[in-house]
Amino acid sequence: MKSIVVLGSNFAGVTAAISAKRKLGNDAEVTVISPTSNFLYVPSLIWVPFGIRKVKDITFPVEPMLNKKGVKFLHDKGVKVLPDSNVVVTEKNGEIHYDYLVVATGASLNFDILPNLNPKDNMIQCIVTPELAEKSANAFEEIVKNPGPVVVAATQGASCMGAAYEYLFNLDKYLRKRGVRDKVDIAWVTPEPFLGHFGIGGIVGGQTMLEIFMKLYGIKWHTDATIKKIEKDNIILGDETKLPYKMSMMIPPFLGADVMKNSPELVDEKGFVVTNEGYQHIKYKNVYAAGLAVEVIAPFKKSAAPFGVPKTGFPSDVMGKIVAENIKNDIRGNGKFKTMPFGKIPGICIMDAGKKEVWILTNHLFKPRQFELMIPNVFYNIGKLILEKYMLWKNRKGLVQLP
Ligand SMILES: Cc1cc2nc3c(=O)[nH]c(=O)nc-3n(C[C@H](O)[C@H](O)[C@H](O)COP(=O)(O)OP(=O)(O)OC[C@H]3O[C@@H](n4cnc5c(N)ncnc54)[C@H](O)[C@@H]3O)c2cc1C
């Protein structure tokens, strides 16, 4: 029996672990190691700052579900991987041996690019983790009580612009609901060369649509922008524009998780795992990666304000399934190897745009594409709600074979 160790228990890790167990049955023992005992439906974190969701509404315990699917769960944290010895060093359980390793450890947040960017310094908010999203809810209540200008930004090097847009439009919506929108100037700062680039080269009509939203909601925008300085009352942009603020939310760049930064044989300088198109490590053939943990090189030329590629939920799921398939192929020795370049994975996403939502559908994440569409849904954000319910149901049941 082969031992498959999966590091990480969210989208990519759960998908890879259960898919591998389904394909291999008693031929493999699959163990998920993770410091978080709850599955977190990350996309709904954008609603936590506005009190629309509590973290408990979008989480569930992962161990019982994994166990039902025949997968073991070890509530522990990977500290580093020793790929020459096929070992993961963990915090509580020491060295764990693997025949195959799947790295699905997501990302860490790089607040070090600018002084005062780290929410610990109590100047800037962030929504990327449950704790930070909850803290942002207090900041929102403060701005309602004591209104003033707000700056929402994706910093230089960021890759998760979609979530920042969603926060921005929801901020506008809930400030209106609370009757103080006219007392709050909102500025949007992004490294994208144009609105709606999203780190995937944009979608036909997307720029116009987002410019219309910004004008409709009265939001001033700054594209191709970097943040130079975070002062107590002002954000200074790279072109010296001074934006006063009373509250600010920023999405920083992502790096690989700490465990992978401690495993230099497997990662690039950012701590992301370097794989081929079957999500297998380029040198260590029994090591695979899926989701945010994978290095993806952006296909567009570097601009003045750098930014990265969004590794969203759907591609994370696809990568997890490919990894499971390739481990099965290797164990069975059938000579098959499945590949799917990241840029050729379809793009499927729903962006909450405050009083409306936008469905983003493309046949490939990167251009060239034969199909790309941004459809505004005038019926409020019902699609995003249905997707949340579906994804929580699917993952709670461990039905990873579903799309
Ligand atoms: C605010 C926000 C909104 C988003 N909205 C959308 C959206 O609308 N649509 C969409 O498709 N995508 C969205 N995304 C992106 C989506 O959340 C990611 O694609 C997805 O979470 C990636 O899954 P993952 O499993 O790779 O990483 P994660 O979900 O980050 O999971 C990483 C896992 O690794 C574990 N881990 C970390 N360190 C260790 C360690 N040392 N040892 C073992 N395990 C470890 C963690 O505990 C966790 O279980 C959003 C992201 C954010 C931040």
The ligand as a Tripos MOL2 file, in Angstrom:
@<TRIPOS>MOLECULE
LIG
   53    58     1     0     0
SMALL
NO_CHARGES

@<TRIPOS>ATOM
      1 C1        -11.0200   37.0710    0.0300 C.3       1 LIG1
      2 C2        -10.9080   36.0660   -1.0820 C.ar      1 LIG1
      3 C3        -11.9680   35.9030   -1.9570 C.ar      1 LIG1
      4 C4        -11.8810   34.9670   -2.9830 C.ar      1 LIG1
      5 N1        -12.9400   34.8280   -3.8260 N.ar      1 LIG1
      6 C5        -12.8970   33.8910   -4.7780 C.ar      1 LIG1
      7 C6        -14.0220   33.6840   -5.6340 C.ar      1 LIG1
      8 O1        -15.0190   34.3940   -5.5550 O.2       1 LIG1
      9 N2        -13.9420   32.6850   -6.5490 N.ar      1 LIG1
     10 C7        -12.8490   31.8950   -6.6460 C.ar      1 LIG1
     11 O2        -12.8330   30.9830   -7.4860 O.2       1 LIG1
     12 N3        -11.7730   32.0650   -5.8670 N.ar      1 LIG1
     13 C8        -11.7680   33.0410   -4.9330 C.ar      1 LIG1
     14 N4        -10.6890   33.2100   -4.1270 N.ar      1 LIG1
     15 C9         -9.5360   32.3350   -4.3040 C.3       1 LIG1
     16 C10        -9.7390   30.9990   -3.5700 C.3       1 LIG1
     17 O3        -10.0400   31.2560   -2.2340 O.3       1 LIG1
     18 C11        -8.4780   30.1630   -3.7090 C.3       1 LIG1
     19 O4         -8.3670   29.7980   -5.0540 O.3       1 LIG1
     20 C12        -8.5370   28.8920   -2.8860 C.3       1 LIG1
     21 O5         -8.6910   29.1790   -1.5250 O.3       1 LIG1
     22 C13        -7.2680   28.0940   -3.1300 C.3       1 LIG1
     23 O6         -7.3700   26.8980   -2.4530 O.3       1 LIG1
     24 P1         -6.1070   26.1780   -1.8480 P.3       1 LIG1
     25 O7         -6.6020   24.9040   -1.2720 O.co2     1 LIG1
     26 O8         -5.0220   26.1430   -2.8230 O.co2     1 LIG1
     27 O9         -5.5820   27.1430   -0.6850 O.3       1 LIG1
     28 P2         -6.3070   27.5550    0.6550 P.3       1 LIG1
     29 O10        -7.7630   27.6150    0.4840 O.co2     1 LIG1
     30 O11        -5.6220   28.8060    1.1030 O.co2     1 LIG1
     31 O12        -5.9450   26.3870    1.6780 O.3       1 LIG1
     32 C14        -4.6410   26.1790    2.1370 C.3       1 LIG1
     33 C15        -4.6700   25.0500    3.1560 C.3       1 LIG1
     34 O13        -3.3200   24.7570    3.5210 O.3       1 LIG1
     35 C16        -3.2340   24.6550    4.9310 C.3       1 LIG1
     36 N5         -1.8760   24.9360    5.3650 N.ar      1 LIG1
     37 C17        -1.2440   26.1270    5.4590 C.ar      1 LIG1
     38 N6         -0.0240   25.9640    5.9800 N.ar      1 LIG1
     39 C18         0.1340   24.6260    6.2030 C.ar      1 LIG1
     40 C19         1.1810   23.8370    6.7520 C.ar      1 LIG1
     41 N7          2.3080   24.4030    7.1800 N.pl3     1 LIG1
     42 N8          0.9980   22.5160    6.8510 N.ar      1 LIG1
     43 C20        -0.1590   21.9280    6.4200 C.ar      1 LIG1
     44 N9         -1.1810   22.6300    5.9060 N.ar      1 LIG1
     45 C21        -1.0350   23.9750    5.8030 C.ar      1 LIG1
     46 C22        -4.2600   25.6970    5.4060 C.3       1 LIG1
     47 O14        -4.5880   25.4830    6.7560 O.3       1 LIG1
     48 C23        -5.4070   25.3900    4.4450 C.3       1 LIG1
     49 O15        -6.1320   24.2600    4.8860 O.3       1 LIG1
     50 C24       -10.7230   34.1790   -3.1260 C.ar      1 LIG1
     51 C25        -9.6440   34.3610   -2.2540 C.ar      1 LIG1
     52 C26        -9.7320   35.3040   -1.2530 C.ar      1 LIG1
     53 C27        -8.5640   35.4850   -0.3220 C.3       1 LIG1
@<TRIPOS>BOND
     1     1     2 1
     2     2     3 ar
     3     2    52 ar
     4     3     4 ar
     5     4     5 ar
     6     4    50 ar
     7     5     6 ar
     8     6     7 ar
     9     6    13 1
    10     7     8 2
    11     7     9 ar
    12     9    10 ar
    13    10    11 2
    14    10    12 ar
    15    12    13 ar
    16    13    14 ar
    17    14    15 1
    18    14    50 ar
    19    15    16 1
    20    16    17 1
    21    16    18 1
    22    18    19 1
    23    18    20 1
    24    20    21 1
    25    20    22 1
    26    22    23 1
    27    23    24 1
    28    24    25 2
    29    24    26 1
    30    24    27 1
    31    27    28 1
    32    28    29 2
    33    28    30 1
    34    28    31 1
    35    31    32 1
    36    32    33 1
    37    33    34 1
    38    33    48 1
    39    34    35 1
    40    35    36 1
    41    35    46 1
    42    36    37 ar
    43    36    45 ar
    44    37    38 ar
    45    38    39 ar
    46    39    40 ar
    47    39    45 ar
    48    40    41 1
    49    40    42 ar
    50    42    43 ar
    51    43    44 ar
    52    44    45 ar
    53    46    47 1
    54    46    48 1
    55    48    49 1
    56    50    51 ar
    57    51    52 ar
    58    52    53 1
@<TRIPOS>SUBSTRUCTURE
     1 LIG1         1 GROUP 0 **** ****
